[in-house]
Amino acid sequence: MGNYTISPLINGLSDHDAQCITLHSYTSRPPLKNYRLIRDINDHTINDFLNQLSCETWDNVFSTDDVNIMFNSFLDTYLKMFYSSFPLKRGLL
């Protein structure tokens, strides 16, 4: 963490003392540039997504009669393809 000291600080407000930390060496990072997370959705990435959807057999979705398991399996498969085709990227504001 760096070079620091901690000492009690008697404040007279209660029966508990405060603690004071003194940082002897501190380096601050430069401010980060403002950015936002974006997904690049264009003809190429949409075609990739549609191709992945069309190649999926969906056997794991229909392997049970429990609707909750079916939905979770579908959503898991769908989101894997979505995140693969449209990954998050940093974009400057």
Sine and cosine of phi, psi and omega as CSV:
sin_phi,cos_phi,sin_psi,cos_psi,sin_omega,cos_omega
0.00,0.00,-0.53,0.85,-0.04,-1.00
0.77,-0.64,-0.18,-0.98,-0.03,-1.00
-0.99,-0.11,0.88,-0.47,-0.03,-1.00
-0.51,-0.86,0.31,-0.95,0.12,-0.99
-0.72,-0.69,0.53,-0.85,0.04,-1.00
-0.86,-0.52,0.74,-0.67,-0.02,-1.00
-0.66,-0.76,0.45,-0.89,0.03,-1.00
-0.95,0.30,0.50,-0.87,0.01,-1.00
-0.77,-0.64,0.94,-0.33,-0.03,-1.00
-0.99,0.15,0.91,-0.41,-0.07,-1.00
-0.97,-0.23,-0.20,0.98,0.07,-1.00
0.95,0.31,0.15,0.99,-0.03,-1.00
-1.00,-0.07,-0.42,0.91,0.01,-1.00
-0.47,-0.88,-0.09,-1.00,0.01,-1.00
-0.99,0.11,0.08,1.00,0.06,-1.00
-0.94,-0.35,0.68,-0.74,0.07,-1.00
-1.00,0.03,0.46,-0.89,0.08,-1.00
-1.00,0.09,0.18,-0.98,0.08,-1.00
-0.86,-0.52,0.66,-0.75,0.00,-1.00
-0.90,-0.44,0.80,-0.60,0.05,-1.00
-0.95,-0.31,0.74,-0.67,0.04,-1.00
-0.91,-0.42,0.87,-0.49,0.02,-1.00
-1.00,-0.02,0.89,-0.46,-0.03,-1.00
-1.00,0.06,-0.48,0.87,0.07,-1.00
-0.69,-0.72,0.86,-0.51,-0.06,-1.00
-0.67,-0.75,0.80,-0.60,0.08,-1.00
-0.88,-0.48,0.82,-0.57,0.01,-1.00
-1.00,-0.10,0.53,-0.85,0.04,-1.00
-0.99,0.15,0.50,-0.86,0.10,-1.00
-0.92,0.40,0.48,-0.88,-0.03,-1.00
-0.87,0.48,0.64,-0.77,0.02,-1.00
-0.96,0.26,0.55,-0.84,0.07,-1.00
-0.94,0.34,0.56,-0.83,0.02,-1.00
-0.94,0.33,0.74,-0.67,0.04,-1.00
-0.56,-0.83,0.22,-0.97,0.10,-0.99
-0.69,-0.72,0.36,-0.93,0.04,-1.00
-1.00,0.00,0.76,-0.65,-0.04,-1.00
-0.75,-0.66,0.34,-0.94,0.13,-0.99
-0.90,-0.43,0.79,-0.62,0.01,-1.00
-0.99,0.13,0.97,-0.24,0.00,-1.00
-0.94,-0.35,0.94,-0.35,0.01,-1.00
-0.62,-0.79,-0.06,-1.00,-0.05,-1.00
-0.86,0.52,-0.64,0.77,-0.03,-1.00
-0.91,0.41,-0.73,0.68,-0.04,-1.00
-0.94,0.33,-0.55,0.83,0.06,-1.00
-0.91,0.41,-0.68,0.73,0.04,-1.00
-0.89,0.45,-0.62,0.78,0.05,-1.00
-0.88,0.47,-0.70,0.72,0.01,-1.00
-0.89,0.45,-0.73,0.69,0.01,-1.00
-0.89,0.45,-0.61,0.79,0.03,-1.00
-0.90,0.43,-0.70,0.71,0.04,-1.00
-0.88,0.47,-0.65,0.76,0.02,-1.00
-0.90,0.44,-0.65,0.76,-0.05,-1.00
-0.95,0.31,-0.43,0.90,-0.01,-1.00
-1.00,0.08,-0.22,0.98,-0.03,-1.00
-0.97,0.24,0.71,-0.71,0.00,-1.00
-1.00,0.10,-0.41,0.91,0.01,-1.00
0.90,0.44,0.34,0.94,0.03,-1.00
-0.87,0.49,-0.62,0.78,-0.03,-1.00
-0.91,0.41,-0.44,0.90,0.02,-1.00
-0.95,0.31,-0.66,0.75,-0.10,-1.00
-0.99,-0.10,0.27,0.96,-0.02,-1.00
-1.00,0.09,0.05,1.00,-0.02,-1.00
-0.62,-0.78,0.27,-0.96,0.06,-1.00
-0.98,-0.19,-0.11,0.99,-0.02,-1.00
-0.98,0.18,0.88,-0.47,-0.06,-1.00
-0.88,0.47,-0.61,0.79,-0.01,-1.00
-0.91,0.42,-0.68,0.73,0.03,-1.00
-0.92,0.40,-0.64,0.77,0.03,-1.00
-0.87,0.49,-0.73,0.68,-0.02,-1.00
-0.89,0.45,-0.72,0.69,0.00,-1.00
-0.88,0.47,-0.62,0.78,0.03,-1.00
-0.92,0.40,-0.69,0.72,0.05,-1.00
-0.87,0.49,-0.76,0.65,-0.04,-1.00
-0.88,0.47,-0.66,0.75,0.02,-1.00
-0.87,0.49,-0.73,0.68,0.00,-1.00
-0.91,0.42,-0.71,0.71,-0.02,-1.00
-0.88,0.48,-0.73,0.68,-0.03,-1.00
-0.92,0.38,-0.57,0.82,0.07,-1.00
-0.86,0.51,-0.69,0.73,0.02,-1.00
-0.93,0.38,-0.67,0.74,-0.01,-1.00
-0.88,0.48,-0.76,0.65,-0.02,-1.00
-0.91,0.40,-0.51,0.86,0.04,-1.00
-0.94,0.33,-0.66,0.75,-0.03,-1.00
-0.98,0.18,-0.54,0.84,-0.06,-1.00
-0.81,-0.58,0.93,0.36,-0.03,-1.00
-0.94,0.35,0.45,-0.89,0.07,-1.00
-0.96,0.29,0.69,-0.73,0.05,-1.00
-0.72,-0.69,0.44,-0.90,0.05,-1.00
-0.99,0.16,0.75,-0.66,0.08,-1.00
-0.79,-0.62,0.71,-0.71,0.00,-1.00
-0.95,0.32,0.55,-0.84,0.05,-1.00
-0.97,0.24,0.00,0.00,0.00,0.00
